[in-house]
Amino acid sequence: MSLMRWWTAGVLRLRWLVVVGWIVVTVVGGLLAPKTIDGLSYDFGLPGQPAYEANEQILEKFGNGGSVDPLAVVLSVPAPASVEDPAVRSEFAGALKRLQQPGWRVLSASDAEAGAALTSKDRRTTVALVYPPIVGGPSAYAAALPQVTSMLADVRVSGQPLQVTGVEALREAGGGSDRPIIVEIAFGAGGALLVLALVFGSFLALVPLLMAVAAIATTFLLILALSTAIDVSFIIQYLVGLIGLGVAIDYALLVVMRWREERGQGVENRQAVITAMATAGRAVLFSGVTVAISLLALVVVPVPFLRSVGFGGLLIPLVSVAVAVTLLPVILAGIGPRLEWPRRKQHQAESRLWKRIGTVVVRHRVVATLLAVAALAAMFAPALGLRLGSPELTAISTGDDPSSKAYRAATDAGISAGVFRPVEILTTAGARGDRRSEASCRGGRRHRAGRRGLEARRAADRHGLPVHRSFDTGRQGHRRAGPRCGGERGHGGRR
């Protein structure tokens, strides 16, 4: 007796224990799935790297900034008014005082060194940068953004409203669906059920779907346990939905189809289950182990969040295999024949359509190969234009929402896109501040960028760690080499 035959026979003897065990694990995993998702990490940091360490210190000392870009308040006045008119400047400053709360930082054109970068050349548009407290999770300003919008909603400066924008505001406005991953999985399962119903033509279509539900819920439960030991990236929830749904259904489908073949040949049901597991079940076992090893390879990548994806990804195929070799044979042996309703016609092990396709492919190997290569090349072609890195803000500011309109109004007026994604430079200073080092730092930054380049402003710092905000008013995201600031610790400001 082969190992799989022996295993399946043992599982069938303990069928009630298997069924009750999987029901309990599935229900508990499903109930705790929201808690699992809430505990996932949204950190893409690289500990030990200068930029990451600078961002962490900025966040620790100031409570904001660093890797999180500021919000921006945009003011545009019609001609012949100017944002530099004393009355307009006074009204704008009064509006910004609403945002000057403990833990908040506000930078506007009234700060002398920032004025040139935050004001358009025609002096009719200006931008103020707001650094509110940030919160963990997918949206750093989940609490602050509605608060800023509400506080400025009824404010008018020279008769014009103030508009709120910024990287986080643009992402919030055009960030796609807010549906939780559980709902997305349900949509995918519904589509899979339609396909399975066409394949089986009976209630047997529910079996692969039930295996996927058990596998996904159990994987979420195991990830919850894993998250108590390490930070698990939020990306893993999408892998569970994508791989878990597809792999679990695929594995169950292989076994069920092989079981139907045996049943179609008149084999007794229990023996048909054992034979299906000894053949298709064995293939499922090796396939799942191969997928698990492939995902586990991410553990050696020196990136923390990818390591957690590797550990979490290891669980998905292994749980799917566990479901396929335990719960699935019990279901088929118990109620499998009853689920073949309403379809009653004899199952044909051989498909005429696929036999005809296989015959044509084998007979015309060269043509079939060329057609397959051409199809793969057509699908691969878009990847040649793939541009890796952070997307430009123009890519997420195309909508008609207020934040997109505010961003376009500012950039159309000539304010650089780099203003909305400043680079913060963390430096050290003595008890009273090292004026010489500070002046050298500012001068060096200006030297790097030339006339159109960087403007810096020293933030008042309670901890002896001044932060210089650098605005790249040339090409967004561009970096230039230049002199090193005395006491400079590193560049922050990017994820």
C-alpha positions in Angstrom: 0.0 0.0 0.0 1.4 3.4 -1.0 1.8 6.2 1.5 -1.1 8.2 0.1 -3.4 5.2 0.2 -2.5 4.5 3.8 -2.9 8.2 4.7 -6.3 8.5 3.1 -7.6 5.3 4.7 -6.5 6.7 8.1 -8.2 10.0 7.5 -11.5 8.3 6.5 -11.4 6.3 9.7 -11.1 9.6 11.7 -13.6 11.4 9.5 -15.7 13.0 12.3 -12.6 14.3 14.1 -11.3 15.7 10.8 -14.6 17.5 10.0 -15.1 18.9 13.5 -11.5 20.1 13.7 -11.7 21.9 10.4 -15.1 23.5 11.2 -13.7 24.9 14.5 -10.5 26.2 12.9 -12.4 27.7 10.0 -15.0 29.5 12.2 -12.3 30.8 14.6 -10.1 32.0 11.7 -13.0 33.7 10.0 -14.1 35.5 13.2 -10.6 36.7 14.0 -9.7 37.7 10.4 -10.5 41.4 11.0 -8.2 41.3 14.0 -5.5 39.7 11.9 -5.7 42.4 9.2 -5.7 45.2 11.8 -2.5 43.8 13.2 -0.6 43.8 9.9 2.4 46.2 9.4 2.5 49.0 6.9 6.2 49.7 7.4 8.4 49.5 4.3 11.5 50.7 6.2 15.0 49.5 5.9 16.6 49.5 9.3 20.2 50.5 9.3 20.0 52.6 6.2 20.8 56.4 6.8 17.5 57.6 5.3 15.4 55.2 7.4 17.2 56.1 10.6 16.9 59.8 9.9 13.1 59.4 9.3 12.7 57.5 12.5 14.5 60.2 14.5 12.5 63.0 12.9 9.3 61.1 13.7 10.4 60.4 17.3 11.4 64.0 18.0 8.7 65.9 16.1 5.9 63.4 15.8 5.5 64.0 12.1 7.4 64.4 8.9 10.2 62.1 7.8 8.8 59.4 5.5 5.3 61.0 5.5 4.9 64.0 3.1 3.1 67.0 4.5 -0.4 68.2 3.6 -0.6 71.4 1.6 -3.0 74.4 1.9 -3.3 76.2 -1.4 -4.4 79.8 -1.8 -5.0 81.4 -5.2 -6.2 85.0 -5.6 -7.5 86.7 -8.8 -5.6 89.5 -10.5 -4.8 92.2 -9.6 -4.5 90.9 -6.0 -1.3 89.4 -4.8 -0.6 86.9 -2.0 2.2 89.3 -0.9 -0.3 92.1 -0.2 -0.2 92.8 3.5 -3.9 92.3 3.9 -3.9 89.0 2.1 -0.8 87.8 4.0 -2.4 88.8 7.3 -5.6 86.9 6.5 -3.7 83.8 5.3 -1.6 83.8 8.5 -4.7 84.1 10.6 -6.2 81.1 8.8 -3.1 79.1 9.4 -3.2 79.9 13.1 -6.1 77.5 13.3 -3.7 74.7 12.4 -1.0 75.7 14.9 -1.8 73.2 17.6 0.5 71.2 19.9 2.3 68.5 17.8 1.5 70.3 14.5 4.0 72.2 12.3 3.2 74.7 9.7 5.5 76.2 7.1 4.4 79.1 4.9 5.8 81.8 2.6 6.0 84.2 5.6 9.0 82.1 6.7 11.5 84.1 4.7 13.7 81.4 3.4 10.8 79.3 2.2 8.9 82.1 0.5 10.5 81.8 -3.0 9.7 78.1 -3.2 6.1 78.3 -1.8 5.0 81.3 -3.9 4.3 81.4 -7.7 6.2 83.9 -9.9 3.1 85.9 -10.6 2.5 86.2 -6.8 -1.1 85.1 -7.1 -0.7 81.5 -5.7 1.0 80.4 -2.5 1.2 77.1 -0.6 1.6 76.4 3.1 2.9 73.0 4.3 1.2 71.4 7.2 2.7 68.6 9.3 -0.1 67.2 11.5 0.4 64.2 13.8 0.4 60.9 11.9 -1.2 57.6 12.8 -0.3 54.0 11.9 -2.0 52.1 9.2 -2.5 52.6 5.5 -3.4 56.3 5.8 -1.0 58.3 7.9 -3.4 61.3 8.0 -6.6 59.3 8.5 -7.5 61.5 11.5 -5.7 64.8 10.5 -6.9 65.2 6.9 -10.7 65.5 7.8 -9.7 67.7 10.6 -7.7 70.1 8.4 -10.4 70.2 5.8 -13.1 70.9 8.4 -11.1 73.7 10.1 -10.5 75.5 6.8 -13.9 74.8 5.2 -15.5 78.2 6.1 -12.3 80.3 5.7 -12.0 82.9 3.0 -8.9 84.8 2.2 -9.4 87.8 -0.1 -12.7 86.2 -0.9 -11.2 82.9 -2.0 -11.5 79.5 -0.3 -8.5 77.6 0.9 -7.9 74.2 -0.8 -6.2 71.2 0.9 -4.0 68.8 -1.1 -0.8 66.9 -0.7 0.4 63.4 -1.4 -1.8 61.7 1.3 -4.8 63.8 0.3 -4.4 62.8 -3.4 -4.0 59.1 -2.5 -7.1 59.3 -0.3 -9.1 60.9 -3.1 -8.0 58.5 -5.8 -6.9 55.4 -3.8 -9.5 53.0 -5.3 -11.8 50.8 -3.4 -12.2 50.9 0.4 -13.6 47.4 0.5 -11.9 45.1 2.9 -9.9 42.1 1.6 -12.6 39.7 2.9 -15.1 41.4 0.5 -12.7 41.2 -2.4 -12.2 37.5 -1.7 -15.9 37.0 -1.7 -16.2 38.6 -5.1 -13.4 36.3 -6.4 -15.1 33.3 -4.9 -18.4 34.2 -6.6 -16.7 34.4 -10.0 -15.0 31.0 -9.3 -18.3 29.5 -8.4 -19.8 30.4 -11.7 -17.0 28.7 -13.6 -17.1 25.6 -11.4 -20.9 25.4 -11.9 -20.3 25.3 -15.7 -17.6 22.6 -15.2 -19.6 20.3 -12.9 -23.2 21.2 -13.6 -24.1 20.1 -10.1 -23.7 21.0 -6.4 -20.3 19.4 -6.6 -19.1 22.8 -7.7 -19.4 23.9 -4.1 -16.7 21.4 -2.9 -13.6 23.3 -4.2 -15.0 26.5 -2.9 -15.5 25.1 0.6 -11.9 23.9 0.6 -10.8 27.4 -0.3 -12.8 28.9 2.5 -11.3 26.6 5.0 -7.8 27.2 3.7 -8.1 31.0 3.7 -9.6 31.2 7.2 -7.0 28.9 8.6 -4.2 30.8 7.0 -5.4 34.1 8.5 -5.5 32.4 11.9 -1.9 31.2 11.5 -0.8 34.7 10.4 -2.4 36.1 13.5 -0.2 33.8 15.6 2.9 34.7 13.4 2.2 38.4 13.9 2.8 38.1 17.6 6.4 37.1 16.9 7.3 39.3 13.9 5.9 42.2 12.0 3.9 40.8 9.1 3.4 43.1 6.1 -0.1 44.0 5.0 0.8 42.6 1.6 0.3 39.1 2.9 -3.5 39.5 3.1 -3.6 39.9 -0.7 -1.4 36.9 -1.2 -3.8 34.9 1.0 -6.7 36.1 -1.1 -5.0 35.6 -4.5 -2.9 32.4 -3.9 -5.2 30.9 -1.3 -8.3 31.1 -3.4 -6.7 30.0 -6.6 -4.4 27.2 -5.2 -7.0 25.8 -2.9 -9.6 25.6 -5.7 -7.0 24.2 -8.1 -5.9 21.5 -5.7 -9.4 20.5 -4.9 -10.4 20.5 -8.6 -7.6 18.1 -9.5 -8.7 15.6 -6.8 -12.4 15.9 -7.6 -11.9 15.4 -11.3 -9.8 12.3 -10.7 -12.5 11.0 -8.3 -15.2 11.5 -10.9 -13.1 9.6 -13.4 -13.0 6.6 -11.1 -16.7 6.9 -10.3 -17.4 7.0 -14.1 -15.7 3.7 -14.5 -18.0 2.1 -11.9 -15.5 2.0 -9.0 -17.0 1.9 -5.5 -17.0 5.4 -3.9 -14.6 4.7 -1.0 -12.1 3.0 -3.3 -12.5 5.9 -5.9 -11.6 8.4 -3.1 -8.5 6.4 -2.2 -7.4 6.0 -5.8 -7.9 9.7 -6.5 -5.8 10.7 -3.5 -3.1 8.2 -4.4 -2.8 9.8 -7.9 -4.0 13.4 -8.0 -3.6 13.8 -4.2 0.1 12.9 -4.5 0.5 15.5 -7.3 -1.2 18.1 -5.0 1.2 17.3 -2.2 4.3 17.8 -4.3 2.9 20.9 -6.0 2.1 22.6 -2.6 5.5 21.9 -1.2 7.1 23.3 -4.3 5.1 26.6 -4.1 5.9 26.8 -0.3 9.6 26.5 -0.9 9.4 29.1 -3.7 7.7 31.7 -1.4 10.0 30.8 1.5 13.0 32.0 -0.7 11.9 35.6 0.1 13.2 35.0 3.7 16.8 35.4 2.5 16.0 38.8 0.9 17.5 41.5 3.2 14.3 43.5 3.3 12.2 43.1 6.5 8.7 43.3 5.0 9.6 40.9 2.2 10.9 38.4 4.8 7.5 38.5 6.6 5.8 37.9 3.2 8.1 34.9 2.8 7.1 33.4 6.2 3.4 34.2 5.6 3.5 33.0 2.0 4.8 29.7 3.2 1.6 29.0 5.1 -0.8 29.5 2.2 0.1 26.5 0.0 0.8 24.3 3.0 -2.6 24.9 4.5 -4.2 24.4 1.1 -2.5 21.0 0.8 -3.5 20.1 4.3 -7.2 20.8 3.5 -6.9 18.8 0.2 -5.5 15.7 1.8 -7.7 15.6 4.9 -11.0 17.4 4.6 -11.6 16.8 0.9 -11.4 13.0 0.9 -13.8 12.9 3.9 -16.3 15.1 2.0 -16.1 13.0 -1.2 -16.4 9.8 0.8 -19.3 11.0 2.8 -21.6 13.1 0.6 -19.7 13.3 -2.7 -22.2 11.1 -4.7 -25.2 13.1 -3.4 -23.6 16.4 -4.6 -23.7 15.1 -8.2 -27.2 16.4 -8.4 -28.9 17.6 -10.7 -26.4 16.4 -13.3 -26.8 12.6 -13.7 -25.3 11.8 -17.0 -22.3 9.5 -17.1 -19.0 11.4 -16.8 -16.6 10.9 -19.7 -13.0 10.7 -18.7 -11.9 11.7 -22.2 -12.7 15.2 -23.5 -13.2 15.2 -27.3 -12.4 19.0 -27.5 -9.1 18.8 -25.6 -8.1 15.6 -27.5 -8.7 17.4 -30.8 -6.7 20.4 -29.6 -3.8 18.2 -28.3 -3.7 16.3 -31.6 -3.5 19.5 -33.7 -0.7 20.9 -31.4 1.4 17.7 -31.6 0.9 17.4 -35.4 1.9 21.1 -36.0 4.6 21.6 -33.3 6.5 24.4 -35.0 3.5 26.5 -35.8 2.0 26.0 -32.3 5.4 27.0 -30.7 5.6 30.2 -32.8 2.0 31.1 -32.0 2.6 30.5 -28.3 5.8 32.6 -28.3 4.0 35.4 -30.2 1.2 35.4 -27.6 3.6 35.5 -24.7 5.6 38.3 -26.4 2.5 40.4 -26.8 1.6 39.9 -23.1 5.2 40.7 -22.1 5.5 43.9 -24.2 3.9 46.3 -21.7 6.6 45.3 -19.2 9.2 47.0 -21.4 7.8 50.4 -20.5 7.6 49.6 -16.8 9.0 52.4 -14.6 9.9 51.4 -11.1 9.8 53.9 -8.2 7.4 56.3 -6.6 4.8 57.5 -9.1 4.8 61.2 -10.0 2.0 63.2 -8.4 0.6 63.9 -11.9 -0.4 60.3 -12.0 -2.7 60.5 -9.0 -4.0 64.0 -9.5 -6.0 63.6 -12.6 -9.4 63.4 -10.9 -12.0 66.1 -10.3 -11.8 65.9 -6.5 -10.8 69.1 -4.6 -7.3 67.9 -3.7 -6.5 67.1 -7.4 -7.8 70.5 -8.5 -5.8 72.2 -5.8 -2.6 70.4 -6.8 -3.1 71.3 -10.5 -3.9 74.9 -9.6 -0.6 75.2 -7.7 1.6 73.5 -10.3 -0.1 75.3 -13.2 0.8 78.5 -11.4 4.5 77.5 -11.5 5.0 76.0 -8.0 7.2 73.0 -8.3 5.9 69.5 -7.7 8.9 69.0 -5.4 7.3 71.3 -2.9 4.7 68.7 -2.1 7.4 66.0 -1.5 10.1 67.8 0.4 13.3 66.1 1.5 14.1 66.6 5.2 17.7 66.7 6.2 18.4 66.0 9.9 21.5 67.7 11.4 22.9 68.0 14.9 23.5 71.2 16.8 24.9 72.4 20.1 22.9 73.7 23.0 22.5 77.1 21.3 22.8 75.8 17.8 25.9 75.7 15.6 25.3 78.8 13.5 28.4 78.2 11.3 27.4 74.6 10.5 23.8 75.7 9.9 24.8 78.5 7.5 27.2 76.1 5.7 24.3 73.6 5.4 21.9 76.1 3.9 24.6 77.5 1.6 25.6 74.0 0.5 22.0 73.1 -0.3 21.6 76.2 -2.4 24.9 75.5 -4.2 23.7 72.1 -5.2 20.5 73.3 -6.9 21.6 76.6 -8.3 19.0 79.4 -8.6 16.1 76.9 -9.3 17.2 74.5 -6.6 16.8 74.0 -2.9 15.7 76.3 -0.3 16.1 75.3 3.3 14.6 76.5 6.6 15.8 75.6 10.0 12.9 74.2 12.1 12.8 75.2 15.8 13.9 72.0 17.6 13.4 71.2 21.2 15.7 68.3 21.1 18.9 69.7 19.5 18.1 68.0 16.2 17.3 70.7 13.6 15.6 69.7 10.4 16.2 71.4 7.1 13.4 71.1 4.6 14.7 71.0 1.0 12.4 71.7 -1.9 13.6 70.4 -5.3 12.1 73.1 -7.5 13.7 71.6 -10.5 12.9 68.0 -11.7 10.8 66.2 -9.1 12.8 63.6 -7.1 16.1 64.7 -8.6 19.3 64.4 -6.5 22.5 66.2 -6.9 25.9 65.7 -5.3 27.3 68.4 -3.2 29.2 69.3 0.0 28.3 67.4 3.2 26.8 69.4 6.0 28.7 69.4 9.3 27.0 67.0 11.6 24.5 65.8 8.9 22.9 62.5 9.9 21.0 61.6 6.8 18.3 62.4 4.4 14.7 61.5 5.3 11.5 62.3 3.6 11.1 59.2 1.3 9.4 55.9 2.0 
